[in-house]
Amino acid sequence: MPSPHDDIAVLREQIRILRDRAELRELFDRYVSALDAHDGKGPDDSRYTSLFTEDATFAFPIGVCAGIEAFAAFQREARERWARTHHSSSNHSIVLDGDRATVRAQQRTTHVHHTGPEPVAHFEVGGYSEARAVRTPAGWRLSHVAFHVVWDSGVRLPELAGVRL
């Protein structure tokens, strides 16, 4: 029969796992929210340091980059293509391995084109992200994020016409 001390140790481990899962889910949600945050001049780059390791890598259908500064520049350039974007994620699947973890989440993004002579159109993308995270002294941080397109619909920008989404 387990001792009360053993029971407490098991409960502490279960709580640690639940806490890690909650922190990782919240970290990924903050990442997705940061993609849409801006002050009218572009994305809020300051949020990225609380989300990523300094050497984080990123892979998207429209390009790859490494490091927070490169990601911030990549997002500014991508964001300028549209008047607004709206990213959402769901069905987070988290696998813990000590101080490392993987996160997979379904994503859907709406891109609203800038107003032109025609009615405002949307370009929508659905897919999933696969991310790796590491526990740092400051908490969990994403070290790699890759987005995989499953479908897209709507009006693509001319510069995306040849991009395989």
C-alpha positions as CSV (number, residue, x, y, z in Angstrom):
1,M,0.0,0.0,0.0
2,P,1.4,3.4,-1.0
3,S,2.4,5.7,1.9
4,P,0.9,9.2,2.2
5,H,4.3,10.5,1.2
6,D,4.2,8.4,-2.1
7,D,0.6,9.7,-2.7
8,I,1.8,13.3,-2.3
9,A,4.8,12.7,-4.7
10,V,2.4,11.3,-7.3
11,L,0.0,14.3,-6.9
12,R,2.9,16.8,-7.2
13,E,4.0,15.1,-10.4
14,Q,0.5,15.2,-11.8
15,I,0.2,18.9,-10.9
16,R,3.5,19.7,-12.6
17,I,2.3,18.0,-15.8
18,L,-1.0,19.8,-15.7
19,R,0.8,23.1,-15.0
20,D,3.3,22.5,-17.9
21,R,0.5,21.7,-20.3
22,A,-1.5,24.8,-19.3
23,E,1.6,27.0,-19.6
24,L,2.4,25.6,-23.1
25,R,-1.1,26.0,-24.3
26,E,-1.1,29.6,-23.1
27,L,2.3,30.2,-24.7
28,F,1.0,29.0,-28.0
29,D,-2.1,31.1,-27.7
30,R,0.0,34.2,-27.0
31,Y,2.1,33.5,-30.1
32,V,-1.0,33.2,-32.3
33,S,-2.5,36.4,-30.7
34,A,0.8,38.3,-31.2
35,L,0.5,37.7,-35.0
36,D,-2.5,40.0,-35.0
37,A,-1.4,42.5,-32.4
38,H,-0.4,45.9,-33.8
39,D,-0.5,49.5,-33.0
40,G,-1.6,50.7,-36.4
41,K,2.0,50.7,-37.6
42,G,2.6,47.0,-37.6
43,P,2.9,44.0,-35.3
44,D,4.0,44.5,-31.7
45,D,7.5,43.0,-31.9
46,S,8.1,43.4,-28.1
47,R,5.8,40.4,-27.4
48,Y,8.2,38.0,-29.2
49,T,10.9,38.0,-26.5
50,S,8.5,36.4,-24.1
51,L,7.5,33.8,-26.6
52,F,10.6,32.5,-28.3
53,T,14.2,31.5,-27.6
54,E,16.7,33.9,-29.1
55,D,17.7,31.3,-31.8
56,A,14.2,30.1,-32.6
57,T,13.5,28.9,-36.1
58,F,10.4,29.4,-38.2
59,A,9.1,27.7,-41.3
60,F,6.1,28.9,-43.2
61,P,4.9,28.3,-46.8
62,I,6.1,31.8,-47.7
63,G,9.5,31.6,-46.2
64,V,11.8,30.5,-43.3
65,C,13.9,32.5,-40.8
66,A,15.9,32.1,-37.7
67,G,16.0,34.4,-34.6
68,I,13.6,36.8,-33.0
69,E,14.7,39.8,-35.0
70,A,14.4,38.0,-38.3
71,F,11.0,36.7,-37.3
72,A,9.8,40.2,-36.3
73,A,11.0,41.5,-39.7
74,F,9.4,38.6,-41.5
75,Q,6.1,39.3,-39.7
76,R,6.2,43.0,-40.4
77,E,6.7,42.3,-44.1
78,A,4.0,39.7,-44.3
79,R,1.6,41.8,-42.2
80,E,1.9,44.8,-44.6
81,R,0.3,42.7,-47.3
82,W,-3.1,42.8,-45.6
83,A,-5.3,45.4,-43.9
84,R,-6.0,42.9,-41.1
85,T,-5.4,39.4,-40.1
86,H,-7.2,37.1,-37.6
87,H,-5.4,33.9,-36.4
88,S,-7.0,31.3,-34.2
89,S,-5.8,28.0,-32.9
90,S,-7.5,25.0,-31.3
91,N,-7.1,21.3,-30.5
92,H,-3.7,21.8,-28.9
93,S,-1.8,18.5,-28.5
94,I,1.1,18.6,-26.1
95,V,3.8,16.0,-25.6
96,L,6.1,16.6,-22.6
97,D,9.7,15.3,-22.4
98,G,11.2,16.8,-19.3
99,D,12.3,20.3,-20.1
100,R,11.3,19.9,-23.7
101,A,7.9,19.7,-25.4
102,T,6.1,19.5,-28.7
103,V,2.9,21.3,-29.5
104,R,0.6,20.7,-32.4
105,A,-2.4,22.9,-32.9
106,Q,-5.0,23.4,-35.7
107,Q,-5.0,26.9,-37.1
108,R,-7.2,29.0,-39.2
109,T,-6.2,32.5,-40.5
110,T,-8.3,35.1,-42.2
111,H,-6.4,37.7,-44.2
112,V,-8.4,40.9,-45.1
113,H,-7.2,42.6,-48.2
114,H,-6.6,46.3,-48.3
115,T,-9.5,48.4,-49.6
116,G,-9.3,48.9,-53.3
117,P,-11.6,49.6,-56.2
118,E,-13.4,46.3,-55.6
119,P,-15.2,45.2,-52.4
120,V,-12.8,44.0,-49.6
121,A,-11.9,40.4,-50.2
122,H,-10.6,37.7,-47.8
123,F,-8.0,35.1,-48.2
124,E,-8.3,32.2,-45.7
125,V,-5.9,29.5,-44.8
126,G,-6.4,26.4,-42.7
127,G,-3.8,24.0,-41.4
128,Y,-1.7,23.1,-38.4
129,S,1.4,24.3,-36.6
130,E,4.0,22.0,-35.1
131,A,6.2,23.7,-32.5
132,R,9.0,22.7,-30.2
133,A,9.4,24.4,-26.8
134,V,12.0,24.4,-24.1
135,R,11.8,25.3,-20.4
136,T,14.1,28.3,-19.7
137,P,14.8,30.1,-16.4
138,A,12.1,32.6,-17.6
139,G,9.5,29.9,-18.4
140,W,8.6,27.9,-21.5
141,R,9.7,29.4,-24.8
142,L,9.1,28.2,-28.4
143,S,12.3,27.2,-30.1
144,H,10.8,26.2,-33.5
145,V,7.4,26.8,-35.2
146,A,6.4,25.4,-38.5
147,F,3.0,26.0,-40.2
148,H,1.6,23.4,-42.6
149,V,-1.2,24.4,-45.0
150,V,-4.1,22.0,-45.4
151,W,-6.4,24.2,-47.5
152,D,-6.8,27.8,-48.7
153,S,-9.6,29.7,-50.2
154,G,-10.4,33.2,-51.4
155,V,-8.4,35.8,-53.3
156,R,-4.6,35.3,-53.2
157,L,-2.3,38.2,-53.6
158,P,-0.5,38.3,-56.9
159,E,2.9,37.7,-55.2
160,L,1.5,34.5,-53.6
161,A,0.1,33.1,-56.9
162,G,3.2,30.8,-57.3
163,V,3.5,29.9,-53.6
164,R,2.5,26.4,-52.9
165,L,0.1,26.7,-50.0
